[in-house]
Structures are given as structure tokens and as C-alpha cells.
Amino acid sequence: MKEILIRDAVLDDLPVLLQFEEELIEAERPFDPTIRDGKIHYYDLQSYIESKEVKVVVAEDKGTIVSSGYALSRPARNYLDHENYAYLGFMYTLPEYRGKGINHLIIEELKAWAYQNNLNEIRLTVYEDNIPALKAYAKAGFKKHIVEMRLPSH
């Protein structure tokens, strides 16, 4: 993937990133019946890009943004052995670029940021039925940790 460039996102990337967010939400709707209908947002991407506390990165192929992700610091529960951890999110890759290791490059960039910021615990969430994502994260070294369960309304 020599032609793939990983770089920090800038405000000019916002239109593409908002489209990625829409596509990510639509891809996740089948996994989560609790996502509200209609147009929604998961993230405040503009403030994330502007913040020094959040690392938003994109992958480019010949000037075209093909993948994204972010890392931010979150406080850990008071009983854990770490005060804060890096939370990764907004992991999206255009369908035609999946399976080429681009997500791994994004994760490596975000891991480097986390470690530079003394965030040695790194976490993300993924739907249990999203098998391709589970495989990609396992390949990057992530291990299942906690399973969240819900009781659907009747």
C-alpha cells in the first residue's frame, strides 16, 4: 500500500467525512435496532478535527480520501488499573478499499498517538454480528473484552 497516505484530517475534509459518517450509520443500522430512524450523527467531526485532544486521521489514495478513524482520551472507571484510555472510533473504509490493510494503517497511526499521550490502554466497540470488522480488529491485535447485552422492549 505504498500509494496510501495516512494524514491528519483537516476541515476541508469535512464533506467527505460527513458522507463516511452517513455510510457508517447506514451500515450499522442492521446490527442495531435501537438506532433512531432518519438523519442522525454519531460524532461532532468538526470539533474533533479542531481539537488537540482528538486525533482524526484519513487515508488517501492518489488524493482521494478512502478511509478514516479517530482516537480520543476517555476516563476509565475508577476501579481499573488505568485512569484514561484511548477510544478508537469512526473506523470507515470505502467498500472497494476494504481488505487491503488500510484500516490497519489507520489503527497504527492512532495507536502511535495514544502511546505518545500516555494512553496505554486502547479500546473500541464493534457490533458482535459485524464479522468482517471483528476479524479486522482481531488481526490488528484487539481481543474481545466485555460483551454488552440488552433486553429488547416488548
C-alpha positions in Angstrom: 0.0 0.0 0.0 2.8 2.4 -0.9 0.4 4.8 -2.6 -1.7 5.2 0.6 -1.0 8.3 2.6 -2.2 8.5 6.3 -2.5 12.1 7.4 -4.4 14.2 10.0 -7.8 15.3 8.8 -8.4 19.0 8.1 -11.6 21.0 7.9 -11.6 20.8 4.1 -12.1 17.0 4.5 -15.4 17.5 6.3 -17.8 17.0 3.4 -16.2 13.6 2.6 -16.1 12.6 6.3 -19.7 13.5 6.8 -20.5 11.2 3.9 -18.4 8.5 5.5 -20.4 9.0 8.7 -23.7 8.6 6.9 -22.5 5.4 5.2 -21.2 4.1 8.5 -24.5 4.7 10.2 -26.4 3.0 7.4 -24.0 0.0 7.5 -24.6 -0.3 11.3 -28.4 0.1 11.3 -29.0 -3.7 10.5 -26.9 -4.5 13.6 -28.7 -2.2 16.0 -32.5 -1.9 16.0 -32.2 1.0 18.6 -30.6 3.5 16.2 -33.3 6.2 15.5 -34.8 6.5 12.1 -33.9 9.5 10.0 -30.7 11.6 9.7 -28.5 11.3 12.8 -24.9 12.0 13.7 -22.6 9.9 15.8 -19.8 12.4 16.0 -19.1 16.1 16.1 -16.5 15.8 13.4 -15.7 19.5 13.1 -14.9 19.9 16.8 -12.9 16.6 16.7 -10.8 17.9 13.8 -10.3 21.2 15.6 -9.4 19.7 19.0 -5.9 19.0 20.1 -7.4 16.3 22.4 -8.7 14.2 19.4 -6.6 12.6 16.6 -8.7 12.3 13.4 -6.9 10.7 10.5 -7.7 9.9 6.9 -6.1 7.6 4.4 -5.7 8.9 0.9 -5.1 7.1 -2.4 -3.9 9.5 -5.1 -5.6 12.5 -3.4 -8.9 10.7 -2.7 -9.9 10.0 0.9 -10.7 6.3 1.2 -10.7 5.7 5.0 -11.0 7.4 8.4 -10.7 7.0 12.1 -10.2 8.9 15.3 -8.7 8.4 18.8 -9.6 10.3 21.9 -8.9 10.1 25.6 -11.7 8.8 27.8 -11.7 8.5 31.6 -11.6 4.9 32.8 -13.8 3.5 35.5 -12.4 4.3 39.0 -11.6 0.7 39.8 -9.5 0.0 36.7 -5.7 0.0 36.7 -5.5 3.0 34.3 -7.0 6.5 34.7 -7.6 7.1 31.0 -7.7 5.1 27.8 -7.7 5.8 24.1 -11.0 5.1 22.4 -10.9 4.5 18.7 -14.0 5.3 16.5 -15.2 6.4 13.1 -13.4 3.5 11.5 -14.7 3.5 8.0 -13.2 2.4 4.7 -14.8 2.7 1.3 -16.0 -0.7 0.2 -13.7 -1.0 -2.8 -10.7 -0.4 -0.5 -11.6 -3.0 2.2 -9.3 -6.0 2.8 -6.2 -4.1 1.6 -4.8 -3.3 5.1 -5.8 0.4 5.1 -7.7 0.1 8.4 -4.6 -1.4 9.9 -2.6 1.6 8.8 -5.2 3.9 10.4 -5.1 1.9 13.6 -1.2 2.0 13.7 -1.3 5.8 13.4 -3.9 6.1 16.2 -2.0 3.7 18.4 1.1 5.9 18.0 -0.9 8.9 19.0 -2.3 7.1 22.1 1.1 5.9 23.2 2.6 9.4 22.8 -0.2 10.7 25.0 0.5 8.0 27.7 -2.7 6.2 26.8 -1.5 2.6 27.0 -5.0 1.0 27.1 -6.8 1.2 23.7 -10.4 0.2 23.2 -13.1 0.3 20.6 -16.6 -1.0 20.2 -17.9 -3.2 17.4 -21.2 -5.0 16.8 -21.0 -8.7 17.6 -22.6 -9.6 14.2 -20.2 -7.4 12.2 -17.9 -10.3 11.4 -15.6 -8.5 8.9 -14.9 -5.8 11.4 -14.3 -8.3 14.2 -11.8 -10.1 12.0 -10.0 -6.9 11.0 -9.7 -5.8 14.7 -8.5 -9.2 15.8 -5.9 -9.1 13.0 -4.8 -5.8 14.4 -4.3 -7.4 17.9 -7.6 -6.5 19.6 -9.2 -9.1 21.8 -12.9 -9.3 22.9 -13.1 -8.0 26.4 -16.7 -7.3 27.5 -20.0 -8.3 25.9 -22.7 -5.8 26.3 -26.2 -7.3 26.4 -29.6 -5.7 26.2 -33.1 -6.7 26.9 -35.3 -5.6 23.9 -38.5 -3.8 24.7 -41.6 -5.9 24.1 
